[in-house]
Amino acid sequence: MAGLVVRSTRSRGSFRLTLKFTLCKPTLLFGNKMRLDHTARKFGTLSEPPRFHVLPNQNRPKQEAQPARVYNDKIQVFSDVSNRYVDIPNVWLRDHCHCAKCFHEVTKQRIIETFDEIPEDVRIVEGTLTEQADTISMQWQDGHSSTFDKQWLVACGLRNRPRSSERLAVTRTRLWDGKSIKANPPSVQYDDIINSDTGVLEWLLKIKEYGFSYVDKCPPTPEASEALLKRIAFIRNTHYGGFYDFTADLASGDTAYTQLGIGAHTDNTYFSDPAGLQMFHILSHTNGSGGASQLVDGFSAAAELYEQDRDAYNILATTTVYSHASGGDDMSIQPYRAFPVLLHDSQDGSLVQVRWNTTDRATIDTPMESMSQWYSAARQWANILRKQEYWEQLQPGRPLVFDNWRVLHGRSAFTGNRRVCGGYINRDDWISRFRILNKGRSAVLDEVLRA
Ligand SMILES: [Zn+2]
């Protein structure tokens, strides 16, 4: 038997996973014989409740930065994990030389073949390790020279603070409900976005802050709408196609293409990686009425549930749910695993994604004896969503773009012919565009290529 046991323990406020691996027969590593201990991930087995919360904690105390130093032929940095100076292993230093021979100057990809070219016991030539005002430099046994920025080395020692704020591109987040947003929703001018990156940044900052933004004075054509979306990144293809332009019919085998009303939901729960952004642009609506659009701030709804009933919140954060898209004869798209309705960052515990689509919901991955608790938690959640709804009649010339990981959308039933265009953008692609515009490429890469 092979056993992989995952134990979650907490010490000094940090969350640790201990992996214990016992192997008898290597062949058992393959196929479905290798299993995680699934009871360990249910927090019922933990000694204290999980530290799930809605927004990232931006008020952690900043570590007092201690300078990097040369000590006993090693470079040392202050580690906030063990609260003392620690040696930087030579093999890591050599692997992180950022000179043009080791890292590609433009793509910042590693050129050096770490495991072929750097011996495990790689040595610094005696007497060559020297400290300058802002840098430390050395010569390696193979003749290569490296220079490291001291501030960068200092940052490499500080590992207690989760790097989540960088990965998640945390900026100001404003929670809203229908009442607070209706009078003054966020909006950006079409021309500003088309003509300048500053306009794109202004747009993305609003989407980061509110989870959505309108664009005003867009020509009511599919071409202008597509060009607008492509200012952020390329459009994601799905089984529906790429950029879409449709009128109500059932050609795509999904209720979204009918005249029925649709309750607040997020899209793509049937993908492992749901789309990050979605655009809707109503190009025309003739011979009928209805079809108002609704948005709900999922983070705001989560915050209300968090205050109202912490147990219900934790059930939606830990019980996983499967989903599927099986509208075509030859497909049944399913994610590689079930995900909770409220998905949290594994490092800092903050909410990163809402996955709520009761139309596409499949198995609720919990035993029958705890099923009613999930329904009760989900009902509380659904009631909060309804309470916080924001309704608006979308207009030609005013596309809407929203963060599908945060904001839920829906619409009321309608009559007549409605022509809508739009498309998806991947989460990683829009966050990449946002971070580069917001912080600059070199600041982003400094973070990527450190410890
Ligand atoms: Zn180098």
Boltz pocket constraint, residues with backbone or C-beta under 6 A from the ligand:
constraints:
  - pocket:
      binder: B
      contacts: [[A, 94], [A, 97], [A, 98], [A, 99], [A, 100], [A, 101], [A, 102], [A, 103], [A, 144], [A, 145], [A, 146]]
      max_distance: 6.0
